[in-house]
Amino acid sequence: MNHHSPFLSLCRAVSAVGLLGLAAFLAAPQRAAAQAPDPTIEATEVIFGRIFTSNREAAILLNLRGLRDPALLPLFQQLSTSGSMDLQIYSMVSCAVLAKDPKYLDLPKFIKASDANLIGSALAFLIDNEAISDKQLLELASDTSVEGPQRVMAIGELEHRKALPDRALLKTFLTDKKDAVRYYAAVTMLQSADEAERTLGLTTLLDLSKRNDMRAAPIEALMLVRVRKDKIVAAAPWVEALATNEQADEGLRVTAVATRLSLEKGNGPQVRADMIAKRGETITQVKLGLIAIEFAQYLKPAQLAPLEANRSSLVRSITDIARQATQGADFTVAFDKLLAEGHPIVLNWALLYSEHAPAAARLRVRLAIINQSAIVDEQRRDDFERAAIAAQKIADDDTPEGRAALGRLLKTDNHAVVEAVLLGLFRSSKPKLSELVLPVWDNLGKTHATLTGQSDAMLKRVLANAKAAKP
């Protein structure tokens, strides 16, 4: 085994600060061989242990598993024997994904893990990467010792795969004591080919929403995202009921309006026009204006009049762009100016909008988001994370124009932009991204004047290994 390969992959999984922190750790004196029979697993376990207990570095661990680098398999196989249950779960899941083989998943151990949040995120990762078998999903869904949210998630995936042998199991979740489980099961039933099941799912959703329980708003918002993502047209009556319910959370209603418009047919445009006419808080008007830009083809310029009367300069700027969009005019200049102002609410929306925007606009919007990346007092927060996501999406699209743009950004003097792009590239599963990254490796150490001579020397050795490993 090449002992550089796992750690090289680990280094490539972190942002520049994470890389330098790892380099400094590895450069520190190690214990004698008699005390450390396997220094690779020992050092890595310490690093992972720190990550698990550090909120600031939690994202680093998540980035590692996104690499899908087969060179990491031996490392994770060793870590799966760790004394830490968290590390065992994380490692077996990573092995299953890296090897593309569900046999690495020890399901009994997986089920017995006490951290429900860890199991939930691990299950989602396995499903997204098709690294869990139908048999394992059914066993998990049928085990009453497993938390309801994880069981219904497994059922939902089996339904998606058209591999659910017992549909009665799905119906049992409609009466679960947890609202999240009932909502998820009901939306899953809306995807059924059976009309009776769809009707039952819709009835359940409408009954749940009639309670007007504000505590359920986050769950309903998640289900709206799922409906929009999977184009679940059968959910339209429920979505419209949320959008027209004046007792519901206003932010939830705005999300429902956008979801209803995304399903194309129905009363979405009129509901949105009614909400605009009733004015509401400025933040709601901002959101409605952004929706108007995204779904301008369904609206008329006259419906924007109430927004134009708003005193907020941001609302008026957004409304001006929306009016141009409804008239079929080119609003590129005004839109780019709006993005450059860096309003968080606009950038959050823009990231979602880029998923459905035309190809040329998609790249332009994501580049604008990346250029808003910021690191303040060594803190990487929303602006940075948003930029990293945008960079990953450009890499995942894998277009010549996108790759060229990312290559140019890596050569800029804006350190926050460079780090965000690197992080996005590390998270992407697209091949041959090293040809973008390796040319800038040598400059990483130069941007951190606080490095000690020892860690700087270690960094140079790591970068030299990276070059040597280039195919």
Secondary structure, DSSP 8 states (H G I E B T S, - for coil): --THHHHHHHHHTS-HHHHHHHHHHHHS----TTT-S-HHHHHHHHHHHHHHT-TTTHHHHHHHHTT--GGGHHHHHHHTTSS-HHHHHHHHHHHHHHHT-GGG--HHHHHH-S-HHHHHHHHHHHHHTT-S-HHHHHHHHH-TTS-HHHHHHHHHHHHHTT--S-HHHHHHGGG-SSHHHHHHHHHHHTT-S-HHHHHHHHHHHHHHHTT--GGGHHHHHHHHHHHHHHT-GGGHHHHHHHHH-TTS-HHHHHHHHHHHHHT-SSSHHHHHHHHHHT---HHHHHHHHHHHHHTGGG--GGGGHHHHT-S-HHHHHHHHHHHHHHTT---HHHHHHHHHTT-HHHHHHHHHHTTTS-HHHHHHHHHHHHTT---BTTB--HHHHHHHHHHHHHHHHT-HHHHHHHHHHTTSS-HHHHHHHHHHHHH---S--HHHHHHHHHHHGGG-TT--HHHHHHHHHHHHHHHHT--
